[in-house]
Amino acid sequence: MSTQTRYPEATIEADKEVPIIRITRDFRGTPAQLMKAHTDPELFVRWVGPDSISSRIVEWDVRNGGSWRYVSSRDDDEFAFRGCFHTVSDDTIVQTFTWEGMPDQVALETLHFEDLGDGTTRLHAQSLCDSFEARDGWLSSGMEVGVNEGYAKLDGLLGEL
């Protein structure tokens, strides 16, 4: 019998009235561990995105008002992402998110780590997009693959922290 808990895939929902994507997922780990995995650049690049890419940090200044940028690669293709940290607290990150392929579309993201007790944390993430069109573009892009494969890698990483 395995002692490792396998959590289900993330729940990804689109709000019908506001151009928001909401993602919820439970992890076996504390809010502090999840915060570290989201803010430590060496840890972040180990789990972010689908299995088919590798990522490198270009800029990473985790503080209120700091900025970030990373580049993901697959074969000869590169995809760059950037943003600013608005608020970084013990259990919440508020930041902007921009894929440089569409630099005029900026999302406001809020990540909140809810302590469920017994070493389990629920991640509540929401991305407020510029428009319904931008939101629907994200949803139709296959983003769920990157979210779910990335979070599966994060599950494994949390066991090391």
N, C-alpha and C positions, 0 to 999 in steps of 0.2 A: 504494500500500500504506500503510495506517495504522500509525503508530508508537505509537498509544495502545492500551494493553492494557485490554480489557473483562473485568472479573472476573465470575464467576458470582454468582448470587444467594446470599444467606446460607444456610447449613445451619442449620435450626431443629429441635431434637430434644427430646423429652420423655423424661425418665428414668422407667423403669417402677417403680422402687422408692422414689424420693424425689420430692417435688413440685418438681422443678427443670426449667427450660427452659434448654437450652444452645444458644448461637448461635455459629457460627464463620464468619469471612469474611476473605479476603485483600484487602489494599489495596496499591497502588503508593504507598508512602510509608514514612517511618521511624517507629519507635515514638514518637520525640519529636514528630513532626508529628501523629500520631494523638492523642497525649496533649493537645497544644495544642488540637486541634479539639474535644476532649471537655471541656476545662476553661476555655477562653476563652469568656466568655458571648457576645461578638459573633460568634464563629465558630460556636458551638453552635447558635444560633437559625437560622443559615443552612442547616443540613442536617437538623436533627432532624425526624422524622416524615414523613408522606406529603406528596406535592406539593400536595394540596388544602388544606393548613393553613398558617397563619403563626403564629409563636411570639414571645413577648416574655418577657424575664427580669424577675422580680419581686425575687428574692433570689439571690445567687450568691457564696458565701464558700468558695472552694476551698482547703481546708486540713483537716488531721486534726481532726475535731470540728466542721467548718463545716456550714452548711446551704444548701439551694437550693430554689427554687420557680420554675416557669415556667408560663405560660398559653398554650395553643394555641387558635386561633380558626379557624372555618370558617363563613362566612356570619354568622348571628347566634348561633351556638353557641360556647361556650367550655368548654375542658377544662383543669383545673389539675392539676399534678403537683408533688410536693414530696418532700424527703428530706434525709438528713444524710450528709455525707462522713465515713466512718469512717477510711479510710486513703487517702492520695494519695501515691504514690511515683513514681519515674521511669517505670515501666512497668505500674503497677497502680492501679486505683481500686476501692475497696470502699465501697459506699453503700447506703442504704435507698432504696426507691422506692415511692411511694404515689400512686395516682390518687385525687384528692379526691372523685370520684364514689362511691368505695368506701373511705372513710377507715379502716376497720378492717382492711383487707387490706394488709399491708406486706410487701414482698419485700426480700430481701437480695441485692444485685447485686454481682458481681465481674467487672471488666473487666481483662483482661491482654493486653498488646501484645507479641507474640512476634516478635523480629527474625529474619526468614528469610534475611537477607543480600540483596545485590543491590538494595537499596532497597525491599524488599517486607516487609510486616508482616502477621502473622495476628492478628486480633482473636479472642480467646476470651472470650465473655460468658456468664455464667450468672446466672439469677434463681431464688433459692430462695423459693418461695411459701409462704404460711401453710398451705395445704391442697391436695390434689389437685383439689378443686372449683375453687379460685381459679386454679390453674395451667391447668386445662382451659378455664376461662372466658377466660383470656388467649388461649389457642391458638385458640379458636373465635371470637374477636372480630375477626379479620382483621388481627391485629398484623403478620403477615408483609408486608402491603402497606406499612405505615409503616416497618418495618425495611428492606425492600429499596429503597423509593423514597428513604428517608433516606440509606442507604449509597451509593446512586447519586449523590446530591447531594454526599456527603462525598468520593467519588472525584474529582469536579470541583474541589472546594475544595482538596484536597491538592495539586493542580497549582499552586495559587497560593501555597502556603506555602514 
